[in-house]
Amino acid sequence: MLFRESGILLVMSFDRYVAICNPLRYATVLTDARVARMGMSVIIRSFCMVFPLPFLLKRLSFCKVNVLSHAYCLHPDLIRLPCGDITINNIFGLFIVISTFGLDSALILISYVLILRSVLAIASWEERLKTLNTCVSHMCAVLIFYVPMLLMDLMKSFGSNISSITSFTLTAFPEMEGLEHWLTACILLLYAISVLGNILILFIIKEEQSLHQPMYYFLSLLSVNDLESGILLAMSFDRYVAICNPLRYSSVLTDIRVVHIGLSIIIRSFCMVFPLPFLLRRLPFCEANMLTHSYCLHPDLIRLPCGDTTINSMYGLFIVISAFGVDSLLIILSYVLILRSVLAIASQEERLKTLNTCVSHICAVLIFYVPMVSVSMIHRFGKHSSEHVHKFMSLVYLFVPPMLNPIIYSIKTKEIRKRLCKMLLGYKL
């Protein structure tokens, strides 16, 4: 199946290459007969790669060990068990990796280099974005396929002999014996309110035509992922353009540009989080495995290892500065520029009306940054404070932003409020 998917992604990249680099020849190059032959060659290659594996495994002598570490039969997992020579299996496995995944990924990369060269030759910036937008779905499919596979290979290569601790215990509030059910019910209620509120916001934005604007597209992203400062930065940029350059708003924040801003936020978030498991995996965890929060918090995890955590601490500081620090500074800068434009308005009433369009976003920024800064300050300077304070603030940071954001935008946005009243009460305000 994996070999087939890799081949299909390669064929799809060839399709994008022909469509963008040779659009006039597209119909003659990718005929129905040629597409059928490509499909058959992908299937035949996949079969030829898989077919020898059972016979190569059959010749091995398996002694006593028969426990696999995955929920399905993985060839690298199986060839760890035999007590005989597995050289041929390793060589064939390496041949498969190089001749399929390696070759396919290299050809996909080449196709996108050629596509990028053709796109950069287009004079219009808007046409460039429009052309690249036709590749977004395929690029996402490539990333979804290759990233987990690469992640699994890296974990096998670098994380095999590091730690004797295989699990961690989330302690939460062990002192509240007898109140666990009430605490669980309270947390589940907060979680349900958060999920339901954000689903309602997404549904209303989808159904309400008047909300098909950049600000509400960013709000949709915020509803999907509340713990992301990049979305709040994009929303502050939206407010800046709307107030400081209203005549250029529709030309600056086009649908294509909004999509690219959203994708850049997602990619940046992924790139920030991606190294963390590997940095944690390399640390020697000896005996301590008790975490003080009800979820895995990176500053909490790096307190447990009995080895050097300097790299982890430095990377954590880099994330804080390059993401939250830069984002918060740019948000402040955008509001300084907004305030300057607002103060230039002669009418007091118009000033208040203009600032009122920013209230929801300002509240969203505050309910995101205040709990986060509080948690960071407590971890940094409140080492001697009660553990209950640490745990309570971490829960506030986790649950308050996603719970309050839908409420704030429902109260402050007339269109959302109207639609919500119609859905829940059956009448319009």
Summary of the structure (lengths in Angstrom):
residues: 429
radius of gyration: 26.9
end to end distance: 54.1
largest distance: 87.3
contacts: 1142
relative contact order: 0.08
helix: 75%
strand: 1%
